[in-house]
Amino acid sequence: MNMTLLGTYMLAVLTLLLTPGPVVALVTGTAARYGSRKAFATVVGTNGASLVLIVLAALMLAGVVSLPPVFLCLLGIVGSLFIGWGATTSLWQNIGKGNIEGKTVISERGGLARGFLTGISNPKDILFFISFFPQFIAVTQDFTASIMTLSLVWIIFDFSVLSLYILTVGRWIPEKHGRKIEIISSLFLLVVSLCALIYNFREIISQYF
């Protein structure tokens, strides 16, 4: 096993996971508003999405699947639209509709399905697994062993970092601030989706126009 390459991969994964993104925003917002149980269910969903992206990356490396660059841009656009829609819906339920009716409308945010859909449409994860992940496939001399090793490292790090976020929110943020945290995380998700849309549209324009 190439320990230097594995160590570099671990550092890259840790840096990626610690950097705020759609998954972190969703998990922390869910933990602050709906509690640790639903937040951990969300983490299970995002891990499932990561495994799907890892399988896709492995199929591409094995030559079974070939994706043109424009497809990745279109996938990023669809993912950005989904994340933006979820963020807008959450903001409407917490600010607009809640103020109009004079009460807070609790949205069914987070959970296994929402975590999976957010993870599978996360532009940051798509870019990592399709473009960056293949660079570490030589961590062992066996293709299958490399995929299993890299996948296991990702799952352990992903679950550990997101669990740390959940425990931090649950321990240090009072429950009365849960709605504010969800609104902030929704605003962050909206900004991420808009930036990702601009980036992917610019990529398509630069390639074909």
C-alpha positions as CSV (number, residue, x, y, z in Angstrom):
1,M,0.0,0.0,0.0
2,N,1.2,3.5,-0.9
3,M,1.0,5.2,2.5
4,T,2.1,8.5,1.2
5,L,-0.7,8.6,-1.3
6,L,-3.2,7.3,1.3
7,G,-2.1,10.0,3.7
8,T,-2.6,12.7,1.0
9,Y,-6.0,11.3,0.2
10,M,-7.0,11.4,3.9
11,L,-5.8,15.0,4.2
12,A,-7.8,15.9,1.0
13,V,-10.9,14.2,2.3
14,L,-10.6,15.9,5.7
15,T,-10.1,19.3,4.1
16,L,-13.1,18.8,1.8
17,L,-15.4,17.7,4.7
18,L,-14.4,20.5,7.0
19,T,-15.1,23.1,4.3
20,P,-18.7,24.3,4.6
21,G,-20.9,23.0,1.8
22,P,-24.5,21.9,1.1
23,V,-24.2,18.7,3.2
24,V,-22.7,20.4,6.2
25,A,-25.4,23.2,6.0
26,L,-28.2,20.6,5.7
27,V,-26.9,18.5,8.6
28,T,-26.3,21.4,11.0
29,G,-29.6,23.0,10.1
30,T,-31.4,19.7,10.7
31,A,-29.6,19.1,14.0
32,A,-30.4,22.6,15.3
33,R,-34.1,22.4,14.4
34,Y,-35.1,18.8,14.6
35,G,-32.5,17.1,16.8
36,S,-29.7,14.7,16.6
37,R,-31.7,11.7,15.6
38,K,-33.0,13.2,12.3
39,A,-29.6,14.7,11.7
40,F,-27.9,11.3,11.9
41,A,-30.5,9.9,9.5
42,T,-29.5,12.7,7.2
43,V,-25.8,11.7,7.5
44,V,-26.7,8.1,6.6
45,G,-28.4,9.4,3.5
46,T,-25.5,11.6,2.4
47,N,-23.1,8.6,2.9
48,G,-25.3,6.5,0.7
49,A,-25.1,9.2,-2.0
50,S,-21.3,9.2,-1.6
51,L,-21.2,5.5,-2.2
52,V,-23.2,5.9,-5.4
53,L,-20.8,8.6,-6.6
54,I,-17.8,6.3,-5.7
55,V,-19.4,3.5,-7.8
56,L,-19.8,5.9,-10.7
57,A,-16.2,6.9,-10.4
58,A,-15.1,3.3,-10.3
59,L,-17.1,2.4,-13.4
60,M,-15.5,5.3,-15.2
61,L,-12.0,4.2,-14.2
62,A,-12.8,0.7,-15.3
63,G,-13.9,1.9,-18.7
64,V,-17.5,0.7,-18.3
65,V,-18.9,4.2,-18.3
66,S,-17.7,7.3,-20.2
67,L,-19.2,10.7,-19.4
68,P,-18.5,13.7,-21.6
69,P,-17.6,17.0,-19.7
70,V,-21.0,18.6,-20.7
71,F,-22.8,15.8,-18.8
72,L,-21.0,16.7,-15.6
73,C,-22.0,20.3,-16.1
74,L,-25.6,19.4,-16.7
75,L,-25.5,17.1,-13.6
76,G,-24.1,20.0,-11.6
77,I,-26.9,22.3,-12.9
78,V,-29.6,19.8,-11.9
79,G,-28.0,19.4,-8.5
80,S,-27.8,23.2,-8.0
81,L,-31.4,23.6,-8.9
82,F,-32.5,20.9,-6.4
83,I,-30.4,22.5,-3.6
84,G,-31.7,25.9,-4.4
85,W,-35.3,24.7,-4.5
86,G,-34.8,23.0,-1.1
87,A,-33.3,26.2,0.4
88,T,-36.0,28.4,-1.0
89,T,-38.7,26.1,0.3
90,S,-37.2,26.1,3.8
91,L,-36.8,29.9,3.8
92,W,-40.4,30.4,2.7
93,Q,-41.7,28.1,5.5
94,N,-39.5,29.7,8.1
95,I,-39.8,33.4,7.1
96,G,-42.5,34.1,4.5
97,K,-45.3,31.7,5.3
98,G,-44.5,31.7,9.0
99,N,-44.8,35.5,9.2
100,I,-48.0,35.6,7.1
101,E,-49.8,33.1,9.2
102,G,-48.4,34.4,12.4
103,K,-46.8,31.1,13.3
104,T,-43.9,29.0,12.5
105,V,-44.4,26.3,9.9
106,I,-42.3,23.3,10.6
107,S,-40.9,21.8,7.4
108,E,-39.9,18.1,7.1
109,R,-36.3,19.0,6.6
110,G,-33.5,16.5,6.7
111,G,-33.9,12.8,7.0
112,L,-32.6,9.8,5.0
113,A,-34.2,10.7,1.6
114,R,-33.3,14.5,1.9
115,G,-29.8,13.6,2.9
116,F,-29.3,11.2,-0.1
117,L,-30.8,13.7,-2.6
118,T,-28.7,16.6,-1.3
119,G,-25.5,14.4,-1.3
120,I,-26.1,13.0,-4.8
121,S,-26.7,16.5,-6.2
122,N,-23.9,18.2,-4.3
123,P,-21.7,19.9,-6.9
124,K,-18.7,19.8,-4.6
125,D,-18.9,16.0,-4.1
126,I,-19.6,15.4,-7.8
127,L,-16.5,17.3,-8.8
128,F,-14.4,15.5,-6.1
129,F,-15.4,11.9,-7.0
130,I,-15.4,12.3,-10.8
131,S,-12.3,14.5,-11.2
132,F,-10.2,14.2,-8.0
133,F,-10.9,10.7,-6.6
134,P,-9.3,8.8,-9.6
135,Q,-5.9,10.4,-8.8
136,F,-5.7,8.1,-5.7
137,I,-6.6,4.8,-7.3
138,A,-2.9,3.7,-7.2
139,V,-3.1,3.6,-3.4
140,T,-2.7,-0.2,-3.8
141,Q,-1.7,-2.4,-6.7
142,D,-5.2,-4.0,-6.9
143,F,-8.0,-2.0,-8.4
144,T,-10.7,-3.5,-6.2
145,A,-8.7,-3.1,-3.0
146,S,-8.0,0.5,-3.9
147,I,-11.7,1.3,-4.3
148,M,-12.6,-0.5,-1.1
149,T,-9.8,1.3,0.9
150,L,-10.7,4.8,-0.5
151,S,-14.4,4.2,0.1
152,L,-13.8,3.1,3.7
153,V,-11.7,6.1,4.4
154,W,-14.3,8.4,3.0
155,I,-17.2,6.8,5.0
156,I,-15.2,6.9,8.3
157,F,-14.1,10.5,7.8
158,D,-17.5,11.7,6.5
159,F,-19.4,10.1,9.3
160,S,-17.0,11.3,12.0
161,V,-16.8,15.0,10.8
162,L,-20.6,15.3,10.3
163,S,-21.2,13.6,13.7
164,L,-18.9,16.2,15.2
165,Y,-21.0,19.0,13.7
166,I,-24.2,17.4,15.0
167,L,-22.8,17.0,18.6
168,T,-21.4,20.5,18.6
169,V,-24.8,22.0,17.5
170,G,-26.6,19.8,20.0
171,R,-24.3,20.7,22.9
172,W,-23.5,24.4,22.4
173,I,-26.4,25.9,20.5
174,P,-29.6,26.4,22.6
175,E,-32.8,24.9,21.2
176,K,-34.5,28.3,20.9
177,H,-31.9,29.3,18.3
178,G,-32.7,26.3,16.1
179,R,-34.9,28.3,13.7
180,K,-32.2,30.9,13.2
181,I,-29.6,28.3,12.5
182,E,-31.9,26.7,9.9
183,I,-32.5,30.0,8.2
184,I,-28.8,30.7,8.1
185,S,-28.0,27.3,6.6
186,S,-30.8,27.7,4.0
187,L,-29.3,31.1,3.0
188,F,-25.9,29.4,2.6
189,L,-27.4,26.6,0.5
190,L,-29.1,29.2,-1.7
191,V,-25.8,31.0,-2.3
192,V,-24.0,27.8,-3.0
193,S,-26.6,26.8,-5.5
194,L,-26.4,30.1,-7.3
195,C,-22.6,30.0,-7.5
196,A,-22.7,26.4,-8.8
197,L,-25.2,27.4,-11.5
198,I,-23.1,30.3,-12.6
199,Y,-20.0,28.1,-12.7
200,N,-21.6,25.3,-14.7
201,F,-23.2,27.6,-17.2
202,R,-19.9,29.4,-17.8
203,E,-18.3,26.0,-18.4
204,I,-20.9,25.0,-21.0
205,I,-20.6,28.4,-22.7
206,S,-16.8,28.2,-22.8
207,Q,-16.8,24.7,-24.3
208,Y,-19.5,25.1,-26.9
209,F,-19.8,28.8,-27.7
